[in-house]
Amino acid sequence: MWRRRRRRLGTATPLSPPSSPACGQIRPTRPTTGRNTAWVKEYYAAIAAHSEPGGYVNFASGDDQPRVVENYGSKYPRLLETKRRYDPDNLFHLNQNIQP
């Protein structure tokens, strides 16, 4: 029974050329990065007054570096001390970075 099912699945999936996308329905779209970035920044500015301070650090990006202190809140001084002690050369320096 397994062999029959496997054979059927094998013929049901057409082979595609190596240059095609991994999923046939995905098509490249025009870049809209600038427009999207502007919209997000405008939205953020509009709701900031109605939001709690800080943010979810796993969603932080490179341009959120000025908000690191705000994101960690009252825990920031202790995290800074730990960072200075265990990572003074800033080896772990990607997003959500605390500068030593």
N, C-alpha and C positions, 0 to 999 in steps of 0.2 A: 504494500500500500504506500509506504514512504517513497519508494522509487517512482511510482506513478505520479504522485503529487509533485515531487521534485522536478520531474521531466516537464510536467505541465507548466510549472512556474518558470522554468528555463526558457520555454518557447513563448511565454506570454510577455516577457520583458524584451523589447527590441534593443539591439545594440546601438549605441550612439557613437559618433566620432569622438576621439579624444579631446578635440577642441571645444566640444559643447559643454555647457554648465553641468554640474553634478545633478541638479534637479532641472528637468526640462522646462518647468514653468517659470524659472527665475530668469529675468531679462534685465540687463543693465539699464539704468535710468539716467536721465540727465542729472548732473550734479546740482544740488540746490543748497549746498552747505551754508553759504553766506546768508541766504534768506532764512533758512531754518535757525541758524545761530542767532540772528537778529530777533526772530520771533520768540525764542526761548528767553533771551535776555530781557526783552520787553515784558513778557509774562512774569518772569521772576521779580522784576522791579515792581510790577503792579500788585503782586500778592505778598511781598516781603513784609509789609507792615502788619499783615494779618497772620503771620506765621511765627512759630517758635524759633528762637535763635538756634543756630547750628544747622547741621544736616547729617545725613547718613553717610559716613565716611567711605563706605564701599562704593558709593555712586559718585564720589568726588573725581574730578578730572584734573588735568594739569593746570588749567587756569583757575582752579579753586584754591590754590596755595595760600592766598591771603586770608582764607576763611578757616585755616587749620585750627587756630586757637579757639575760634568760636565753635567749631564742630566738636572739639573735645571738651569744651567747657571747663568745669572745675578740676577735671582730671589732667588737664594739660601740664601743669607744673611737675607733677609726678612723672608723667610720660617723658617730659623733656629731660628730667634728671636721669631716667633710665636710658634714654637715647644717648645722652652724653657719656654715660658710664660704659654701656655695652656696644655702642656703634659710633665712636667719636669720628671715624673717617667717613661716615655716611654711606656705608656699603649698601644698605637697604634704603634707597633714595627715590623710589618710584612714587606713584600717587599716594595721597594721604601722608606725605612725608612730614616728619617733625625734624626741623633743622637742628643739628646738635649745637 
